[in-house]
Every structure is written in C-alpha cells, then in structure tokens.
Amino acid sequence: MKLLYFAWVRERIGAHEEDFALPAGVATVGDLIAHLAARGDGYAHAFADPAQIRAAVNQETAQPGDAVADGDEVAFFPPMTGGTQGAPAFRPPSRNPFLSTDGNRGVGGKAQEWVPGQARDASESGEDQ
Amino acid sequence: MTVSVQREDFDPAAEQAAMLGGRVDVGGVVSFIGLVRDFSDGRGVGALTLEHYPGMTEKMLEKIEVEAQERFDVQATRIVHRYGRMEPGERIVLVLAASAHRGEAFRACEFLIDWLKTKAPFWKVEDTEKGAEWVEARGSDDDATARWDQG
C-alpha cells in the first residue's frame, strides 16, 4: 500500500510518501496508526496525540474503524484548515472521530440551528470571514 | 459546476463570466472571496503557505458542490482554491453561487465556504514573529459545518 503524510505529520515523520507492506493483524485505520506510532522517532512524535490526526483511505475521509487493505492509498494529516485564516477561538472538548466511542462521524458537539440574519453566538463573532 | 485547485491567482469577474457562460436566466450571483490577512489570533502574520492533497482535494470540492446543488435551488456554482505561498492581501479562495433567487444564492455560498473549511484537505503555515507555524483547526469552523448537518 501507499502511505501519504501531510502538513506537520509529514514534517515529523520526515517523508511525504512511502510504500508499505501491510503487516498481519493490521486491519483498520486505527490499527495502522498504532503500528506506525510503535516505529518510534518521528512516527511516535507524529502520532503522539491521536486527537490531532485525521485519515483518508483511497482519498475518502476515513474513521479509525475503517478497513485498510494492501493496494490502498492511506493518508494521515492534521485537521483541515482550508478557506480563510483563523486561529481557534476555543478548543473543542472532543469533536474528534479518533476519540469518539460511538463510532459516529465526529461532527457532534454543539450544533446549532442557523437562522438567516440572526446574530451568531459569541464564539463566532469578531473572528475571521 | 466546476472546481479548480491552482497556484495562480484568479480573476473573480472572469470566473463569474465563465460560470454563467452567457445564460440570462440567473437572478443573482453571490460571491465569497477569501483574502490573506496580516494578523491571526492577535499576532502579526507575514506570508501564508497552503499545502493540499492533490486528487483528494478536487474530489472533496466536487462532492461539496454536489451537496450544495442538492440542498439549494442554485443554477451554477464555482470554487477556486489556491495553494502555495501567498502574501497578505492576496486572494486565497473564491466561491460563487448563482440562482434565480438571492436567498438561495446567499445560503448556497455560505454553505460552500463553511463545508470547504472543514472537509477539503488544505493545511496552512503562517509566517509569524515566532517563525513558521501550522494553523490549527477552529472549533467554530466545525460548528459552522455542523449547523448544516441539522437539515
């Protein structure tokens, strides 16, 4: 399989891409993270905080329980930050799929109904576009 | 309904004209243009460098467009997202939504930029006084995305 690393995951590991033979017993994205972290050095550093790691299998967003197979392209990276700039107004407690216990998509949290023209809450005001 | 991921700058007027292709049944176009600004989280920021995942980026942007077409009565949409190094004041991203009615165009445009920020594989490095720093994901961006998940 092909492994790809982006942003600070790439920097910590020191490589953008590598060919990788899937070891026996590694069946899911979560297994693969644990296996890679155990390689030590840059890998251990990159995967030290699973809360900050996102994954994709064959260019589709993947969750820790998703299966991986030889021939797959698996990518690891930090949470995405496209669009315009902005630093976190607050750090969400546990909106991370790798910490979720119910296997849901990790977009839970305090979703709020949006009404056109209504003022946003304080956490969103005075920030970026 | 197209997406582009490119290093070069874009011309919003030219992009709008190309998207409409001369059609005259469009009531309005709402555009969002994201710019590099010179501050972030109270600190001064110099240049910004965007990294992305070629292949997956285009796929995710196309999915986001399809989702917008399904949710809103839009006639055309367009996303242009740049990568590479950009100075303050430069354009980063363009989102266009065309509809017969302005309400749908506004909502579709906002939906597209909200979803793009948390679902498209882009990562930013900012040049700050303390050196180059990776930009962390925002909780409020996840919230902005999640509100659309409610229906």
Interface residues (C-beta under 8 A of the other chain):
Chain A: L4 F6 A7 W8 A56 Q59 E60 T61 A75 F77 P78 P79 M80 T81 G82 G83 T84 Q85 G86 A87 P88 A89 F90 R91 P92 R95 V107 G108 G109 K110 A111 Q112 E113 W114 P116 S123 E124 E127 D128 Q129
Chain B: F32 G34 L35 V36 R37 S40 D41 V45 L48 L50 E51 H52 Y53 G55 M56 K59 M60 H81 I92 V93 G103 F106 R107 I113 L116 K117 T118 K119 A120 P121 F122 W123 K124 V125 E126 W134 V135 E136 A137 R138 G139 S140 D141 D142 D143 A144 T145 A146 R147 W148 D149 Q150
